[in-house]
Structures are given as structure tokens and as C-alpha cells.
Amino acid sequence: MPSPLAVSDLLSALLLGILEGLTEFLPISSTGHLLIAQHWLGARSDLFNIVIQAGAIIAITLVFRQRLWALATGLGQRENRLYLAKIALAFLVTAVVGLPVRLAGWELPETVSPVAAALILGGVWMLIAERLAERRAPSADITWKVAVLVGLAQVVAGVFPGTSRSAAAIFMAMLAGTGQRSAATEFVFLVGIPTMFAASGYALLEHFIDGGAQPEAWGELGLAFLAAAVTGFVVVRWLLGYIKQHRYTVFAYYRIALGAALLLWLPTGG
């Protein structure tokens, strides 16, 4: 493994927070990018990596604050109740299936080679899925089937580092019937709010149950959290505008190119 760069711990935390905000909501795998970056900037704890994701989720909450408020104050409307119920269902599927998977330790090792492979396979999957989705009539409807499959897709992304939670869930939703990119993206992002906050809360609980066995630099964690929130806000606002007129194709090609470059660069056994 390459030696970490000679950068201060605060600068390293800042860079990782910015990287998390840039990549959490783009379908290019934030976990994969953080893992790669930490080969140079120095490894961080699981708590650090999970909690800064919650910083990015703060960004989603702010971007969708009007939508969330409309849902919360419009419970008298059946449409809003059903939409919230489907968000809850997707979250529950992720929790019910994902927690036993996590406790059983079913996860590929977070090393460069499986991440590179997941980046390539995920890019190919995106190209195929988007073409298949385009052959169907565009629909913004979120069905119960879509909600269940989005929940399962989030579990798969957790087991295979480099898959990308947003990519797996968005394209699963599009293949399951929500062919409109913006509708699928919005639903997946809203499901991500309880999902990532729950993951961060679980990581904190584990940390304190262990008695804080691994000391955490809370100042650096706070800086990275804030950087992820600010950067994520900007990225989400841009992405929501971008996908109204463009496909996700550019991100698929980026994944394939990055994965291939990593495999070429990867030393034997890495």
C-alpha cells in the first residue's frame, strides 16, 4: 500500500469530508472513493467513514426541506401517506435484511481490487439498466414493488463496497417501473435520509458500547462532517438539475474508467 501523504490530520479530514460530499449522491460510490483516498491520506475508523456520510445526508434534508415539509403537513392526503409509507417500507427492508447481514459479517473486504471490480461492473449495470428503462413508458409512480427493491438494493450496496448505494437503488427503481430518472432519484435520496442516519446512529452506539476502545478525533470528525454537508448540498442541487436533461451515462463511463485504472495500477495482492 502506498504510504500516506505528509498532510496534517485536519487537512486530511477536510479533504475526506469534501470527497464524501462530492461522491455520496453521485452514482460513483463514495465508499470506494474514500477507501482509495485513504490509501494516501491515512486510514480512518469505521465510525469516521459512516458519520461523515450523515453529514452528506444533512445536505439532502436541506435540499428537500420543502418536499419533506409538504409530506409532513399533508398527511390528510392519501397520496402523501402512501409515499411516506413506501419510504418507510424501503427503510424497513434495508434494516430487517441489512442488520443480520452486518452482524454476520457478510461483506467483501474493503481493499482496492474488489472496489475496482465493483466500479466496473456497476458502470456496465448502469448502462444496461438505463437503456432497458428507456424502452418503457416513462413513469413517476413509486410502487410497493419499487420500495421493496430499493431497500434490497441498499443492502447489496452495503455488502459490496464500490457498488454505490445511490446507483444500485436508483437503477433498481428505474428497472422496477419508475422510469423517470428524477422521480427515482428523489425517492432514493429521501429513503437515504433515515437509512444513513440509522447507520450513523448504530455506529455511534457500537463505539460507545465498546467503551470508545478506539479513540476518535472528534474535532477532525466534526470538520469532515461539516465539509461533507456543505459539499453535498451543492452537489445535490446540481445533480437534480442535471438529470432533468441528461442521462447518467457519463457517470457509468467514469466508473468503468476509474475501475480499469485501479486494476492496472494495483500491485499484485492489493
Summary of the structure (lengths in Angstrom):
residues: 270
radius of gyration: 18.2
end to end distance: 7.3
largest distance: 60.0
contacts: 932
relative contact order: 0.20
helix: 75%
strand: 0%
